[in-house]
Structure formats: structure tokens, C-alpha cells
Amino acid sequence: MVKRDLSKDEERLLPREVRLVFELFNKEGYEIYMVGAGVRLMLIGKEPVDCDFTTSATPEEILKVLEGLDTFYDNDYGTVGVAFERKRKEIYEITPYRTERGYTDRRRPDEVKWGKSLEEDVRRRDFTMNSVVVGPKKEGSGYELLDYLGGLKDFENRLVKAVGKAEERFAEDALRMMRAVRFAAQLSFQIEEKTFAGVVKNANLLAEISRERVRDELVKILKSDHPAEGVHLLVSFGLMEHIIPEMLETRGVPQTGHHTLDVYNHMLEALRSCPSPDPIVRLATLLHDIGKPRTRRLRCLGCGWVMKSENLEEKGETAKTTMYKCPRCGKVQTEHEAGTFYGHEVVGARMVETIADRLRFSKKERERLVTLVRWHMFAYSPEMTDAAIRRFIRRVGKENINDIILLRIGDRKGGGSKTTSWRLQELQKRVGEQLYEPMTVSDLVIDGNVVMRILGISPGPKVGEIMNSLFEEVIEDTSKNNQEYLTKRVKEIGGVIADGYSGGGSDRESKD
């Protein structure tokens, strides 16, 4: 076992609340140590948050020690939570030493017993870095770090290594394979050779894990400092097959135009370049071209004929050297020249909706993902009118407009661009100018009640038709959003609709 005192710098990282927990348990004669994420944060020079502890006390004894604090206890594993108000509300979890047997459901131990020693407790943990503990020194003042399993050395060598036999750890809880990837992505670590082999061998076990747990771990990977590396590890290990199998379709699919990477590697680079920290925006950026393999076509540059793969003339190493001969006009052209992905954003949006449902994302998260993928191909030119900008904002949604621009930045940089496009910068400026203009029917200065009062009608479809007609006019010319003009138009449109015509709005939306 390795034992060393904490350095002065490390001690300064310990929050007052952690010191209080140590003091309370020590005073009553119990052993207690901080474990897990708190220790990992200390080892990289950051202050621990939401700390976990292991102790020689039973749950009942833990509750007694923490009497008077904001505690709660309702689980089968002896974990007692205690809330502290710091910069935000933090939950510290304190669990008795324990041993575990059997993992029939690949998640929870079938049998849990309170353990007798710290060493017994750390040997049940997933990775060696998580077996390192920090606690009060048994003799004298101050704090010490204890390492029974070589976790400190593995941490210093930047290795994610399973405790004991990797296959046994992953058979106990298959989600640990994704956790290994997450730690590698968060800390920029390598995965130790035997641990790597254990993941590859047991990847199929991930199919037995609930979609909610898989989703939560995927989100943590996306929130990490190195999400693209994490996603690539998921693919390399065979785990992505049980998370987003559609991703595998993109490997080796060549692209056209300025692209030099296949679809898969382009999506990884887009994710790597995405400036948003939001995991939903990052996921949309990763999946923005997911529809390309299913919309891939070869359209002849000579006559426009859609060719098929059997028209292969000469197989090259890349899309630029693979030749196709048009069966109609005989023109020979490269796959890079003739390839198309028309409608991939529409197909991709449908695929993303299916993926979001499978992973049990919330309705709001699913709608955001679908919107971002569906409209990621938006085009902008300086000639666009303010009305066209407002229609774009309305189509995407105010709440998504900044996110879709951040996605496009990742998309561009993932395609080889080194700087943000001046067009995107100008679009951002113009969007900002238009965000304060009317964007929805509710932004009009009159509402449905006014329409009913003017026309003397009851609630019904006619009211909605009139309000929509008014809004279409206002989005074209925001100066029309005034009481006098809209009152006049209500009377005019109301009469037209009464005669059986439900138009009255602008038909320009499809032109920009």
C-alpha cells in the first residue's frame, strides 16, 4: 500500500464541508475517506465537488453522526446523502464499507454486505484511479492519501485501468465500459491494454443496460473536454453498435466538393470543433450528416442521369480516383465529382428523432436535436431581406438560432475551414438585430380577443386564420405591427374569409 501526506497545495483544495465531515466522523471514532471524483479532481489540482465518502459506520450510525444536517437515506446500498449550500447546492454521499456478490442484471449487486475494512471496500471498485482515497491521518493532524491497488501510479501514467480482471468488472456492470471511455475523454487518458481488450470482448453486454443509463453516460462523454475522442473510442470498442448504430453507416462514405474526409471522420472533426459546451448541440453536430449514407447518389455531370454503384469504371483508393461511367451518355467521371447527398438533412432529422426516442431523451431535447439537424444546411447571402432573416429565425426558433450557428461553425471547421465564415459573422449580426422584431403570432399588438370583438364572432378556426394572415404581413414589414393598421386589416380579411377565401397572408415564404 502507498501512503503519503497531502501536500499543502492539495490540503488547500479541501472544502470546509469535507473537513467538517471528516471531523464529525473522527470525533465519534469512525474511519472515513473521500473517494472517486473528488479525489480525481484533487489529483489534477481542482477543488472537489459533490464528494463521495466511504466509512466504517453503518447507515444508522452515519445518520446519527450527521444529526442536525440536511440528510436523506432511501436506498438498498446504505448510502446517506447530506446537502450543503456552497456556490450551489451540493450533495455529499456517504456509504459504509461494503462487499458485493453477483450482478445478475449487469447493473446492481445481488447481495450487499457491510464490509469490515477500507481495503475490502476499495477492491470492489471499477478502476484503480477510483480506489485511491483521501482522509484524516490516524496519528497527528492533517490528511493523507492511501492507495492499495496502484491507482496513483496509473493516474500519474494517465491510464484508465480496471481493478482486478477487467472482464469480471464489466460483467458486473456493463456500463463501466462507457465509464472507461468517459474517464479517458474527460482526463485525456489512455485505456490500459487489458482493460481495452476487456471492453472489446464484452461490448455486447451493453445491450442489456437500460437506455436511460446509456444516454446519461453518453451525455457525460459529450460534455467532456475531448468528446470526439470519446465517440471514436465508443466506435473502436464496438460499443456504438449498441448506442447509435447508425453512426457505423457513415464510415468510409466519401464526400464531395471541398471535403477531404469521409462522412464519419468529418462528423468527428465537426464535433471536435464545435464551440458549444451544450451536450445537445454537440450531439446534433456529431449527427448532422447522419443521413448522408442513405441519400448517397451519383448524378452524371453530362446528362444528369442518376448512376448506380454497378456503373463502376475503375476503383480507386479515394473518391477522387474512383471512376464511374454514365450508362446514358458515356461520360466518365470521378465519384468525388458526381456524388450527391440531396435531402440528407431531411432524412437525417428523421433518423435523429428515432435515435433520440431510443435513448429516451426528453421531448424538448428530441425537438432541439431534430430542428438543428433538419436546418443545418441553411444558406445565407447578404442579399437576403430582413423578412427572410425573420422567417429563418421563426423556422428554427429563437431558442435554437444561436445553437444552429455554433453547429455550422463546427461543420465548417470540421470540413477543413480554419476560420469562421464572414457570412456567418454577418448572419449573427443580422439575427441579433431581428430578434427584437415580431417572431410569433403572440408578438402582434392585437390578439384573438380583439379580432373576435371587432368582427363580433365567437372563438373558432376563423380567428386563428385571421391572426396568421396578419402575422404573415407583419413578418414582411414590421412597421405594420400597430393597432390602427391591424384593426383595419382584421375588418378586410374578416370579410374575405366570410366569403369563403382563407388567404390574405403573404405567399413569399418559399422564395428565400
C-alpha positions, 0 to 999 in steps of 0.5 A: 500500500502507498501512503503519503501526506497531502501536500499543502497545495492539495490540503488547500483544495479541501472544502470546509464541508469535507473537513467538517465531515471528516471531523464529525466522523473522527470525533465519534471514532469512525474511519472515513475517506473521500473517494472517486471524483473528488479525489480525481479532481484533487489529483489534477489540482481542482477543488472537489465537488459533490464528494463521495465518502466511504466509512466504517459506520453503518447507515444508522450510525452515519445518520446519527453522526450527521444529526442536525444536517440536511440528510436523506437515506432511501436506498438498498446500498446504505448510502446517506446523502447530506446537502450543503449550500456552497456556490450551489447546492451540493450533495455529499454521499456517504456509504459504509464499507461494503462487499458485493456478490453477483450482478445478475442484471449487469447493473446492481449487486445481488447481495450487499454486505457491510464490509469490515475494512477500507481495503475490502471496500476499495477492491470492489471498485471499477478502476484503480484511479477510483480506489485511491482515497483521501482522509484524516491521518490516524496519528497527528493532524492533517490528511493523507492519501492511501492507495492499495491497488496502484491507482496513483501510479496509473493516474500519474501514467494517465491510464484508465485501468480496471481493478482486478480482471477487467472482464469480471468488472464489466460483467458486473456492470456493463456500463463501466465500459462507457465509464472507461471511455468517459474517464479517458475523454474527460482526463485525456487518458489512455485505456490500459491494454487489458482493460481495452481488450476487456471492453472489446470482448464484452461490448455486447453486454451493453445491450442489456443496460437500460437506455436511460443509463446509456444516454446519461453516460453518453451525455457525460462523454459529450460534455467532456473536454475531448468528446470526439475522442470519446465517440471514436473510442465508443466506435473502436470498442464496438460499443456504438453498435449498441448506442447509435448504430447508425453512426457505423453507416457513415464510415468510409462514405466519401464526400464531395466538393471541398471535403477531404474526409469521409462522412464519419471522420468529418462528423468527428472533426465537426464535433471536435470543433464545435464551440458549444459546451451544450451536450445537445448541440454537440450531439446534433453536430456529431449527427448532422450528416447522419443521413448522408449514407442513405441519400448517397447518389451519383448524378452524371455531370453530362446528362444528369442521369442518376448512376448506380454503384454497378456503373463502376469504371475503375476503383480507386483508393479515394473518391477522387480516383474512383471512376464511374461511367454514365450508362446514358451518355458515356461520360466518365467521371470521378465519384468525388465529382458526381456524388450527391447527398440531396435531402440528407438533412431531411432524412437525417432529422428523421433518423435523429428523432428515432435515435433520440426516442431510443435513448429516451431523451426528453421531448424538448431535447428530441425537438432541439436535436431534430430542428438543428439537424433538419436546418443545418444546411441553411444558406445565407447571402447578404442579399437576403431581406430582413423578412427572410432573416425573420422567417429563418429565425421563426423556422428554427426558433429563437431558442435554437438560432444561436445553437444552429450557428455554433453547429455550422461553425463546427461543420465548417471547421470540421470540413477543413475551414480554419476560420469562421465564415464572414457570412456567418459573422454577418448572419449573427449580426443580422439575427441579433438585430431581428430578434427584437422584431415580431417572431410569433403570432403572440408578438402582434399588438392585437390578439384573438380577443380583439379580432373576435370583438371587432368582427363580433364572432365567437372563438373558432378556426376563423380567428386563428386564420385571421391572426396568421394572415396578419402575422404573415404581413407583419413578418414582411414589414414590421412597421405594420405591427400597430393597432390602427393598421391591424384593426383595419386589416382584421375588418378586410380579411374578416370579410374575405374569409366570410366569403369563403377565401382563407388567404390574405397572408403573404405567399413569399415564404418559399422564395428565400 
